[in-house]
Amino acid sequence: MAKDIIDNNGSITLQNESTESVNTRTAYKNTKAAVKYKVDRTAGFYDESTNQNTKTIYGQISDQLDMLYKDIESGKFGDTAKTGAWYTHIKSVKDNNPKG
């Protein structure tokens, strides 16, 4: 088990790690892991075991939604998709704000 370092006016003692210290350390590790995951998925890293870059490149969400809209508009998902709440919302926004 890890130990907490206690400074007693220049005299250092060790005691068993407190619950607060365990929780803080765990939260820090979780945050660090989440940041690493995001960096690895978006910026990527070179995996020497597979000799491949792990970078995943996604288009901008606005571009993805535009592609989805155009696919539905061209009938690629069937006409019933055009009655959905998402499609009708996107269509009203596009009709009211045409691209220049």
N, C-alpha and C positions, 0 to 999 in steps of 0.2 A: 504494500500500500504506500502511496505517496505521502510525503510529510509536508506540513506547513512550516515555514521558517518564521520564527517569532523573534523580533528584536526587542530585547528588554534593556533599553538604554545602553547599547553597546555590547551587551551580552546576548549571543544568539543561541536559541534553543529550538529543538525540533519537537513537534507534536504530531499526532495522527491528523491526517488531512480532515478538515471540517466538511460538512455537507455542502456548505456554501462554496467552498473551494472546488469540490467535485463538480458541482453544478456549473460553476463558472468555466472550469476547464472543459467540460463536456460541450457547453454552448459554444466556446471558442473553436473547438475541434469541428463541430457541426458546421459552423459558419465558414471556416477555412475549407472544409470539404465541398460545401456548396459553391464557393467561389472557384475552386479548382475545377469542379465539374463544368461550370459555365464557361470558363476559359478554354478548357479542353474541347468542349463541343463547338464553340464559336471561333476561337483563335487556333485551336488544334495543337497537336504536338506530334513529333515523329516517334512512332512506336518501333523501336529497334527489333523487337521480336518478330514483327510481321513485315518490316521494311515499308510501312505505309504511313501516310499522314492521316490523322484521325479527324481532321477538320470537317465539320458539317456546315455547309453553306445553305442557308435559307434565304429566299427573297424577302424583301420588306413585306410586312403584313398587309400594307395597303396594296402592293402589287399582287399578292396572293388572293386577296379579296376581289380585286379587279378581274383576275383570271377566272375565279369562280363565277363571278357575275357574267362574264362573257361566255363561259361554257353553258351556263343555264340559259342565257339569252339566245344562244345558237341552237338550243334544244338538245344538247348533249346529255342532259339528265332527265329529259322528258318534260312535257308540258305541265304536268301536275306540280313540278318544282316551282313553277312561276306563281303559284297561289300561296306559297309559304310566307310566313311573317318576315323572315330575313330578306327574301328576294323582294317582296313588295316594299319593305323599308329602304333597301339599297336602291331600288328603282326610283322611288320618290325622291331620294337625295340626288341621284344622278340626273333625273329629269329637271329638278329645280336648280341644279348647279352644273350645267354642261361644261365639259372640258373645252378650253379655248383653243 
